[in-house]
Amino acid sequence: MIRFLLFFFSLCLTLAAAEPATYPAQVVKHRVAADGSESLLTPVARYVDAAGRTVDLVGAVHLGDARYYRALNRAFPRYDKVLYEMVDGEGVPEMLRLARKVGQGTATAEEAERFDAMVQQNGDGEGNLFGNMLSHYYVMMSQLLDLRLQMEIIDYSLPNMVFADMSSKELSAAMKQRGESWLRLILSSMFEESGTTSLSVLSMDAVQLRRTMIRALATESGSSLEHSAIVVSRNERCMEVLDRELTTAESGARIAIFYGAMHLRDMHYRMLERGFKLQGVQWLTAIRA
C-alpha cells in the first residue's frame, strides 16, 4: 500500500540518487530536529543570466502543511510572472476569478455563463479518467497524512500566473510516442521492493505516516518517472513558455517556475543551456512530522 500511495505522491516529487558536482543532487531534504521531529524541505533555486534577469525554480509538493503554501502565496505576487504546472489547467486562473465574482454576486450574465461553460469543460476530455483517480488518491492521502492539498490553498487567480504545462491529450500523445502508459508506470511502482507492509501502514497515526512518507521520499530513486514524458515532455513545454516570456523580459525581471520538485534536475540543465547560472538554493519546510 505504501508503494502505491508513494507513486501518486511521486508524480509531483521524485528524488534522484546524488551525483557529485550537479544540482539538484538532492531535490528535497530530510531534516531531523533535536527534539526528534522530522521535516521535508523543498528548494527554491535561483538562476540569473547576463541580462540581469532572474528565474527561480520553485520545487513543489502537491501535499504539504498549510503554512508552506501560504508562504508561497506571499512570495508569488513579487514576481513579474509565475509559470505554473497543471495538466489541463490553462483556464484555471480565469475560472477562479470568475468563481469569486459569482460567489460575491458581482458577475455579469456573460461572466456567469462563461464560468458555467468552463466548469462543464473541465470535467470532459481525454485523460481525465486517470486525472480523477489521481485527485481521489491525493484527497485520500491528505486525510491519511493530515496535510493540505496544494490546489486548496495556492492562489492561482493571481494576474501574473502563466500556464506552462500540457493538456491531457498532449501528455497522452507524448507518453504514447515514448511507449509509456499510466498503467505500466503504476504497476512498475507497485512491484518495486519495499520494506513497509500494508499492515504496518494501517497501524500508524498521521504523524508516523508522515514520517514514513518523508523518509521514503528522501531515499526514493525515482528513475521510473525522471526520464518519462511526465517530466521530460512537460519540462520541454515549460521551457517553451519561459522562452516566450524572456523575449519581452527586461533586465531586473523576476520569473518563477512553480513545478513539482521531480522536474528540477532536468530543468536545471535546461536553464544552463539558456545561459543562466545557478546563484544559490533556499529551502522551505513543506511537511512537518
RODO-2510 file (C-alpha; in nm, 4 decimals, decimal comma):
residues 289
     n   res          X          Y          Z
     1     m     0,0000     0,0000     0,0000
     2     i     0,2752     0,2462     0,0915
     3     r     0,4388     0,1922    -0,2512
     4     f     0,1091     0,2538    -0,4268
     5     l     0,0468     0,5746    -0,2324
     6     l     0,4075     0,6804    -0,2787
     7     f     0,3740     0,6502    -0,6571
     8     f     0,0976     0,9102    -0,6654
     9     f     0,2914     1,1438    -0,4389
    10     s     0,5969     1,0888    -0,6610
    11     l     0,4119     1,2328    -0,9592
    12     c     0,4936     1,5717    -0,8095
    13     l     0,8116     1,4773    -0,6253
    14     t     1,0646     1,2198    -0,7488
    15     l     1,4103     1,2107    -0,5990
    16     a     1,7256     1,1059    -0,7795
    17     a     2,0398     0,9466    -0,6400
    18     a     2,3085     1,2017    -0,5598
    19     e     2,5580     1,2877    -0,8327
    20     p     2,8727     1,4843    -0,7418
    21     a     2,9005     1,8412    -0,8663
    22     t     2,5493     1,8534    -1,0084
    23     y     2,2345     2,0259    -0,8944
    24     p     1,9897     1,9180    -0,7861
    25     a     2,1660     1,6166    -0,6406
    26     q     1,9017     1,6356    -0,3682
    27     v     1,5651     1,7571    -0,4855
    28     v     1,4375     1,7613    -0,1284
    29     k     1,5958     1,7406     0,2140
    30     h     1,5023     1,5295     0,5138
    31     r     1,5773     1,7088     0,8395
    32     v     1,5636     1,5660     1,1909
    33     a     1,5461     1,8233     1,4723
    34     a     1,6952     1,7913     1,8200
    35     d     1,3505     1,7129     1,9636
    36     g     1,3097     1,4196     1,7240
    37     s     1,0628     1,5895     1,4921
    38     e     1,1182     1,5451     1,1207
    39     s     1,0540     1,7647     0,8184
    40     l     1,0690     1,7613     0,4399
    41     l     1,2262     2,0661     0,2756
    42     t     1,1782     2,1749    -0,0846
    43     p     1,4132     2,4033    -0,2813
    44     v     1,3901     2,7437    -0,4412
    45     a     1,6844     2,7557    -0,6830
    46     r     1,7779     3,0980    -0,8207
    47     y     1,9271     3,1484    -1,1686
    48     v     2,0477     3,4758    -1,3233
    49     d     2,1501     3,5476    -1,6828
    50     a     2,3876     3,8074    -1,8311
    51     a     2,0958     4,0467    -1,8852
    52     g     2,0242     4,0528    -1,5127
    53     r     1,7020     3,8541    -1,5363
    54     t     1,6190     3,6154    -1,2524
    55     v     1,4406     3,2826    -1,2758
    56     d     1,3565     3,0912    -0,9580
    57     l     1,2797     2,7195    -0,9839
    58     v     1,0317     2,6642    -0,7022
    59     g     1,0142     2,2926    -0,6285
    60     a     0,6656     2,1975    -0,5151
    61     v     0,4865     1,9108    -0,3463
    62     h     0,1142     1,8641    -0,4016
    63     l     0,0551     1,7757    -0,0356
    64     g     0,2021     1,9800     0,2478
    65     d     0,1490     2,1984     0,5524
    66     a    -0,0888     2,4901     0,5112
    67     r     0,1810     2,7359     0,6249
    68     y     0,4065     2,6144     0,3411
    69     y     0,1516     2,7060     0,0753
    70     r     0,0664     3,0343     0,2470
    71     a     0,4344     3,1309     0,2376
    72     l     0,4353     3,0660    -0,1374
    73     n     0,1197     3,2748    -0,1752
    74     r     0,3000     3,5648    -0,0084
    75     a     0,6010     3,5245    -0,2373
    76     f     0,4316     3,4833    -0,5749
    77     p     0,2943     3,8409    -0,6127
    78     r     0,6540     3,9697    -0,6042
    79     y     0,7330     3,8021    -0,9367
    80     d     0,6578     3,9502    -1,2759
    81     k     0,5440     3,6066    -1,3947
    82     v     0,4795     3,2730    -1,2233
    83     l     0,4851     2,9804    -1,4668
    84     y     0,2761     2,7025    -1,3168
    85     e     0,2250     2,3324    -1,3833
    86     m    -0,1201     2,1831    -1,4085
    87     v    -0,2236     1,9410    -1,6803
    88     d    -0,5407     2,0812    -1,8407
    89     g    -0,5041     2,3876    -1,6163
    90     e    -0,4840     2,6649    -1,8742
    91     g    -0,8171     2,8203    -1,7787
    92     v    -0,7836     2,7807    -1,4022
    93     p    -0,6822     3,1422    -1,3168
    94     e    -0,9751     3,2860    -1,5107
    95     m    -1,2131     3,0242    -1,3720
    96     l    -1,1108     3,1105    -1,0159
    97     r    -1,1512     3,4829    -1,0796
    98     l    -1,4965     3,4206    -1,2245
    99     a    -1,5844     3,1882    -0,9356
   100     r    -1,5020     3,4671    -0,6929
   101     k    -1,7287     3,7073    -0,8805
   102     v    -2,0102     3,4525    -0,8993
   103     g    -1,9770     3,3824    -0,5281
   104     q    -1,9842     3,7538    -0,4455
   105     g    -2,2803     3,8128    -0,6744
   106     t    -2,0864     4,0651    -0,8860
   107     a    -2,0565     3,8560    -1,2037
   108     t    -2,2319     3,9750    -1,5164
   109     a    -2,4651     3,7382    -1,7012
   110     e    -2,1937     3,6819    -1,9621
   111     e    -1,9335     3,6062    -1,6905
   112     a    -2,1680     3,3646    -1,5125
   113     e    -2,2399     3,1857    -1,8397
   114     r    -1,8696     3,1630    -1,9205
   115     f    -1,7973     3,0265    -1,5722
   116     d    -2,0615     2,7538    -1,6117
   117     a    -1,9151     2,6594    -1,9501
   118     m    -1,5625     2,6360    -1,8059
   119     v    -1,6775     2,4143    -1,5208
   120     q    -1,8541     2,1869    -1,7695
   121     q    -1,5495     2,1703    -1,9952
   122     n    -1,3194     2,0949    -1,7031
   123     g    -1,4948     1,7629    -1,6472
   124     d    -1,4556     1,6458    -2,0053
   125     g    -1,1633     1,5454    -2,2221
   126     e    -0,9173     1,2652    -2,2790
   127     g    -0,7022     1,1664    -1,9842
   128     n    -0,9429     1,2807    -1,7157
   129     l    -1,0163     0,9248    -1,6025
   130     f    -0,6645     0,8963    -1,4633
   131     g    -0,6802     1,2599    -1,3511
   132     n    -0,9896     1,1799    -1,1458
   133     m    -0,8147     0,8744    -0,9991
   134     l    -0,5146     1,0855    -0,9105
   135     s    -0,7321     1,3507    -0,7472
   136     h    -0,9057     1,0793    -0,5465
   137     y    -0,5750     0,9449    -0,4155
   138     y    -0,4428     1,2900    -0,3320
   139     v    -0,7562     1,3577    -0,1274
   140     m    -0,7214     1,0210     0,0452
   141     m    -0,3536     1,0862     0,1201
   142     s    -0,4263     1,4333     0,2553
   143     q    -0,6680     1,2746     0,5015
   144     l    -0,4312     0,9923     0,5948
   145     l    -0,1371     1,2281     0,6418
   146     d    -0,3378     1,5177     0,7892
   147     l    -0,1959     1,7524     0,5244
   148     r    -0,3442     2,0085     0,2865
   149     l    -0,3762     1,9919    -0,0897
   150     q    -0,1788     2,2424    -0,2959
   151     m    -0,4890     2,3213    -0,5016
   152     e    -0,6802     2,4104    -0,1845
   153     i    -0,4521     2,6972    -0,0832
   154     i    -0,2331     2,8225    -0,3699
   155     d    -0,3919     3,1311    -0,5263
   156     y    -0,3926     3,0554    -0,8979
   157     s    -0,6148     3,3566    -0,9631
   158     l    -0,3190     3,5974    -0,9381
   159     p    -0,2850     3,8063    -1,2565
   160     n     0,0819     3,7072    -1,3014
   161     m     0,0057     3,3334    -1,3200
   162     v     0,1050     3,1858    -1,6600
   163     f     0,0053     2,8367    -1,7741
   164     a     0,3180     2,6383    -1,8659
   165     d     0,2037     2,2791    -1,8992
   166     m     0,0342     2,0398    -2,1407
   167     s    -0,3220     1,9308    -2,1954
   168     s    -0,4070     1,5734    -2,1016
   169     k    -0,4445     1,4968    -2,4725
   170     e    -0,0936     1,6278    -2,5435
   171     l     0,0544     1,4387    -2,2496
   172     s    -0,1166     1,1156    -2,3545
   173     a     0,0272     1,1590    -2,7047
   174     a     0,3767     1,2236    -2,5668
   175     m     0,3541     0,9135    -2,3486
   176     k     0,2326     0,7025    -2,6395
   177     q     0,5215     0,8244    -2,8525
   178     r     0,7619     0,7048    -2,5822
   179     g     0,5825     0,3726    -2,5425
   180     e     0,4619     0,4688    -2,1946
   181     s     0,1262     0,4268    -2,0241
   182     w    -0,0178     0,5168    -1,6848
   183     l    -0,0861     0,1513    -1,6110
   184     r     0,2756     0,0499    -1,6713
   185     l     0,4058     0,3314    -1,4519
   186     i     0,1668     0,2376    -1,1710
   187     l     0,2481    -0,1326    -1,1934
   188     s     0,6243    -0,0730    -1,2013
   189     s     0,5918     0,1341    -0,8856
   190     m     0,3666    -0,1153    -0,7081
   191     f     0,6083    -0,4013    -0,7652
   192     e     0,9227    -0,2190    -0,6550
   193     e     1,0791    -0,3581    -0,3395
   194     s     0,9617    -0,2008    -0,0163
   195     g     1,0261    -0,2692     0,3480
   196     t     0,6952    -0,1217     0,4623
   197     t     0,3935    -0,3524     0,4739
   198     s     0,0312    -0,2542     0,4280
   199     l    -0,0439    -0,3804     0,7784
   200     s     0,2208    -0,1568     0,9369
   201     v     0,0881     0,1441     0,7451
   202     l    -0,2662     0,0829     0,8638
   203     s    -0,1453     0,0791     1,2258
   204     m     0,0235     0,4216     1,2016
   205     d    -0,1183     0,7533     1,3126
   206     a    -0,0897     1,0635     1,0925
   207     v     0,2458     1,1739     1,2385
   208     q     0,4024     0,8293     1,1989
   209     l     0,2701     0,8040     0,8450
   210     r     0,4081     1,1485     0,7548
   211     r     0,7494     1,0469     0,8884
   212     t     0,7381     0,7234     0,6899
   213     m     0,6492     0,9167     0,3767
   214     i     0,9232     1,1764     0,4358
   215     r     1,1875     0,9065     0,4815
   216     a     1,0676     0,7167     0,1752
   217     l     1,0790     1,0299    -0,0388
   218     a     1,4266     1,1109     0,0898
   219     t     1,5606     0,7780    -0,0377
   220     e     1,3408     0,7203    -0,3445
   221     s     1,5417     0,6789    -0,6664
   222     g     1,2566     0,7971    -0,8895
   223     s     1,4144     0,6504    -1,2033
   224     s     1,0781     0,5263    -1,3346
   225     l     0,9495     0,8820    -1,3664
   226     e     1,2518     1,1084    -1,4033
   227     h     1,3049     1,0267    -1,7703
   228     s     0,9392     0,9808    -1,8604
   229     a     0,7102     1,2080    -2,0598
   230     i     0,5552     1,3138    -1,7285
   231     v     0,8787     1,5009    -1,6604
   232     v     1,0678     1,5496    -1,9869
   233     s     0,7833     1,6412    -2,2222
   234     r     0,6221     1,8765    -1,9734
   235     n     0,9573     2,0400    -1,8987
   236     e     1,0048     2,0981    -2,2698
   237     r     0,6678     2,2728    -2,2817
   238     c     0,7505     2,4789    -1,9739
   239     m     1,0768     2,5939    -2,1295
   240     e     0,8918     2,6947    -2,4469
   241     v     0,6735     2,9205    -2,2330
   242     l     0,9795     3,0547    -2,0490
   243     d     1,1497     3,1377    -2,3797
   244     r     0,8381     3,3256    -2,4873
   245     e     0,8298     3,5260    -2,1648
   246     l     1,2017     3,6033    -2,1861
   247     t     1,1580     3,7701    -2,5260
   248     t     0,9854     4,0625    -2,3524
   249     a     1,1510     4,0405    -2,0092
   250     e     1,3840     4,3321    -1,9395
   251     s     1,6848     4,3494    -1,7079
   252     g     1,5744     4,3010    -1,3484
   253     a     1,2710     4,0919    -1,4435
   254     r     1,1800     3,8161    -1,1975
   255     i     1,0181     3,4937    -1,3099
   256     a     0,9226     3,1903    -1,1026
   257     i     0,8675     2,8390    -1,2327
   258     f     0,6366     2,6618    -0,9893
   259     y     0,6693     2,2928    -1,0726
   260     g     0,6895     1,9608    -0,8908
   261     a     1,0309     1,9058    -0,7356
   262     m     1,0920     1,5990    -0,9530
   263     h     1,1212     1,8308    -1,2541
   264     l     1,4139     2,0335    -1,1183
   265     r     1,7126     1,8234    -1,2232
   266     d     1,6112     1,8291    -1,5893
   267     m     1,5124     2,1964    -1,5658
   268     h     1,8500     2,2815    -1,4130
   269     y     2,0318     2,1687    -1,7269
   270     r     1,7824     2,3460    -1,9492
   271     m     1,8471     2,6704    -1,7589
   272     l     2,2223     2,6314    -1,8097
   273     e     2,1652     2,5779    -2,1819
   274     r     1,9890     2,9150    -2,1891
   275     g     2,2884     3,0944    -2,0394
   276     f     2,1575     3,1148    -1,6833
   277     k     2,3865     3,0495    -1,3877
   278     l     2,2811     2,8999    -1,0570
   279     q     2,3183     3,1588    -0,7803
   280     g     2,2047     2,9570    -0,4828
   281     v     1,9320     2,7473    -0,3233
   282     q     1,6991     2,8259    -0,0345
   283     w     1,4965     2,5576     0,1399
   284     l     1,1338     2,5762     0,2516
   285     t     0,9786     2,3421     0,5042
   286     a     0,6908     2,1703     0,3241
   287     i     0,5945     1,8960     0,5697
   288     r     0,6478     1,8678     0,9441
   289     a     0,6078     1,5499     1,1456
***
